[in-house]
Amino acid sequence: MAALLELNGVDKFFGGVHAVQSMSFALNEKEIVGLIGPNGAGKTTIFNVVTGVYDPDGGRILFDGEDITPLKTYEVIRKGIARTFQNLRLFPRSSVLENVMTAAQQHEAYSFVEAVTHFGKWRMKETSIRDRSMELLNRVGLADRALQPAGTLPYGYQRRLEIARALALDPRLLLLDEPAAGMNPEEVMALNELIKSIHMEFQLAILVIEHHMDLVMEICPRIICMNFGAKIAEGSPEEIQANSEVLKAYLGEEDEE
């Protein structure tokens, strides 16, 4: 089976800091994989390189066999990759529904005249976008808050809104950057179920960065662990939990003399 996403020897430097070091891994179609590591390990930098926020300083990134290394962010989105962010990037004064509709509009082309006058097919397209956006809000449990300003949602619901907005882009690959950040145990448990059901229903490949080990260990059959920009382990949850390099990275254990 050909990989959907493939990183081959990817490097990224920030000044003298080697933030990502010869990173190589593959993600298959419809697979869900965890990307873990201590703070500063380079996990979010991987997402930023994949999505065109940063240009890599070496290596190649392939998506469905195509080299997307030089592409800009909007071009990567059009290829079928969507993401959420560690720090929320919602439009806080816009409604919950408008936040999702903004993303859904990426797939609808208006002429200049239609956009200005709202004539032609504009109304039909706008209705389709609204209906699709409401379906996604219902899917993440936010349909009853569609008209509420996004910035007034409880934090956990804002995380769900980001996921709905990413799904509105109709991705084949969804990148989730710490979706459970700031959540209590009950919210994490509910998010577990949401991610698993989205993965099954939408038949997506998902790569998730997460510090909540109970979440990533439950939903990800395969996990990649990073430290200091490099991959130090890859395997099943059981293999990762038993890996001495992973334990050292998280616990700071010293090698015995």
Buried (B, 14 or more C-beta within 10 A) or exposed (E): EEBBBBBBEBBBBEEEEBBBBBBEBBBBBBBBBBBBBBEBBBBBBBBBBBBBBBEBBBBBBBBBEEEBBEBEEEEBBEBBBBBBBBEBEBBEEBBBBBBBBBBBBBBBEBEEEBEEEEEEEBEEBBEBBBEBBBBBBEBBEBBEBBEBBBBEBEEBBBBBBBBBBBBBBBBBBBBBBBBBBEBEEEBBBBBBEBBBEBBEEBEBBBBBBBBBBEBBBBBBEBBBBBBBBBBBBBBEBEEBEEBEEBBBBBEEEEEEE
